[in-house]
Amino acid sequence: MKAYPGKSSFIVRSSEIDYHGNATIPALVSYMQEAAWENTRDLRISMYDLLERGLTWVLQRMRVEMFRYPKHGETIVVETWASGRERVFLHRDFRIYSLDNELLGQATSVWLVMDVVKRQLVSVPDFITGIEVEPNQEPLPFAKGKLPQLQETQYTQQMPVRWHDIDLNRHVTNTRYLQWILDTLPTEILEKQLREVDIIYKAESILGDTVVSEAGKGETETILLHKLTSMETGKELVQARTEWSS
């Protein structure tokens, strides 16, 4: 079987916008993941297909770049495709379009396969590697390399993990982590446009944990660095870099 791109349409809902009427980044990432789910379902490698084999998909990294945020009630089209493989890392790209075919944003992501019982990463199974990846367009630059380490914390907040933070994999859903790194920031930053976010998921947290979110200045005035840490274990869960309009 050959991999082929998928297209999914979404209407921005009132529960998914900020007070400017724009879709939020967590909402847009949710659209992209839903589009990926639909595409993998058609390829018979969706999360449900993997769960039947005791496996699941795990998002390891995602880099999102936004050019314009869609408004409340606007219909958008998310195109997604498998863009390549490197050992155990499977790459998937996204582009978000308006109905007028305006490119609103794009993203690249890295996925791994996990054993749901052992909670350990495994080699990509044959039923996935057997799908021939033929990107329909030039892949976006892979999200790779290390992010700068946060050196000086300026903003911090504690987030208890509650029932509605947990996903089908029984750990905190990745969009909640993204929301937490943004919720830690003051209003004067959030009112600017978030141009790009690069987020690395390093470890999982579960119901009952408390997550400490920290943020501080990056290499320029428009860049912030972020990390999420488990209060219980001290383990770093997430590392991220955001870039904002000046």
N, C-alpha and C positions, 0 to 999 in steps of 0.2 A: 504494500500500500504506500502511496505517496502522500506526504503532508501537503495540505493546501490551505490557503488563508481563509479566515472566517470574517464575516461582517455582522455586527449586531447593532441595533438601533435602541436608543434610550431617550426618554424625555426627562429633563432635569426637574425634580420634584421640589416642593416647598420645604420639605424636611432636609434637603441636601444643599441648601444655599446659606451664604453668610448674609449679614445685614446690608450688603451692597447688592444683593440679588444674584450673586455669582455662585456657581457650583464650587464646593470646597474640594481641596485636593483629596481628602479621604473618600469623598463621593466619587470622584473621577477614577481613582485607583480601584474602587469597588466595581465601577462599570467595566474597566479593563479586565479585571479578574473574572467577571461574569462572562465577558466575551471570550476569554481564554477557556473558561469552563465549557461553553457551547461548542467551541472549535474542537477541544479535546474529546468531548462527547461524540461528535461526528466521526472522530478518528478512532473511537473506542478505547481511549486511554484517559478518560475523565477520572476525577477523584473517586467516583463510585466504582468505576471499573477496577481501579487499583485497590480499593478497600476490600473488594471481593477476594483479592489475593493477599490480604494482610499488609498492603503497602499504601502509601499516600504520597501526594505531592507536597513539597515544602519549598516556600519561596526563600531564597538565600540573599538575593539582592535585587534592587529596583532603582533605576534612575529615570526620573520624569522631568520633562522640559515642557513648559507651557508658554504659548504665544498669546492666546486670548482665552479667557474663561467663559464658558457658555452661561447664559442667563436662565433664570427660572422659566420653565415652560418651553425652552428651546430643545429641539430634537437634534441629537448628535449621532454620528455613526462611528463606531469603534472597529477598526480593522486590525486583525492580529494574525500572526503566523509564527511557526517555529523557524528560527533563523540560524540554528546551528548547534553543534555539540562539541564539547571539549571534555574528554574523559567522563566524569560523573556529572558534569555541569551541562544542563540543557538551556539553551537561550531562546527567548520568545520576545518578539517586538510588537509594538502597538503604535497606531496612529489614530488620532481623534479628528474627525472632520465635522464641519457644519453641513447642513443640507445643500448649501451652495458650493460644497467641496473646498471650503477654506480649511487649511490645516490649523487646527487649534492647539494641538500638543502632540507629543510623541514620547515613547518610553521604551526602554529595553530592560529585560529582566533575566534572572538566572534562577533555575529551579533544580532541586535535588529530589531523590526518592528515599523515603524513610520507611523502615519496618515499624508498624504501629504498635506492636507488642513490645519489642525490644527498645523502641525509641532510639534506634540507631540508623544512620544513613547506610544505604546499600548500593551496590553497583547497579547501573541502569539495566533493567531486565531486557531480555531479547525481544519481548513483544512490543517494547518501545523503540529499541534501537533498530528493529526491523522496518520501521517506518522511514521511508526515504525522504529526507528533508531537501526540498527545492524551493528556496525563497522566491516569491514572485517579484521582489524588488530588492534593491541593495540593502543588506542588513545595516542597522544602526551600529555605531561603534560599541563593542561589548563593554559592559560595566565590569571593570577589573582594576586591580591595583588597590593599595591601601588608601584609606582616608586619613587626613591629619587627625591627630589625637587632640581632644579637648584639654587645654592646659589650665585655663582659669575659669571657674564656674561663676557666671553672673546671675543666672536664673535657675531656680530649682523648685521641684514640686514632688510630692509623694502621691502615688496612684494605687489604691488597693484594687486587686483583681477581683472582679465580681462576676456573677453568673452571665450577664449579657456581654462580657468581654471575651467569652470562650467560643471557639468555633468547632467545626466537625472533627478536627484533629485533637480536641480536648485540651487545647492550649490557647493563649491569647491570640486573637486574630490579628494579622499583620496590619490591617488598616487602623486598629485601635492603637498600636504602637505609634503609627504615624500621627494620629490625632493627639496622643500624649506629648510627643515632642513639640508639637505646635501649641498646645494648650499651656505649656510652660512659659511661653513668651509673653511679654507685655503688649498691650493694645497698640502702642505706637509702632511696633514692628508688624503686627498682624494686619494693620491697615494698609501696609505696602503690598505690592504684588509679589507673590512667591513665584519666582521664575523657574527655579530648578531645585529638585531634591534628589539626593543620592543616599539611599538607606541600605544598610547591611544588617541582616538578621543573623545573630550569632548563637543564640540559645533560646529555649522556650521557657515561658513561665505559665503557671497553672492557677486554678482557683484557690484563693486564700493567700497568695503571695502579695507582697507590696513592692511596687516598682518605683524606684527613684529616678526622676527625669532631671537631667542637668543640661544647660546650654551656655555658650559663651562665644566670644568673638573668634572669627576665623582669620584667614590670611589677608582679607580686605574688609573695608567697612560694610560691604553689602553681603558678607558671608558669615554664617553662624555654624558652629559645630555643636553636635548633640551626642548624648549617650544616655541609655537607659540601663539601670543596674538593679538586680534583685537584692532587696534588703535582707532577705533570709540567707542567701548563699554568697552574696558579694559578687556574683558572676555578672559580667557585662552581657546584656541581652541584645542591645541594638546600638549601632554607631551610625551617625548620619551627618550630612552636610547640606545646608540649605543656602540658596542664593536669592536675594531680594532686590526689588527695584530700589534705586537710590532716592 
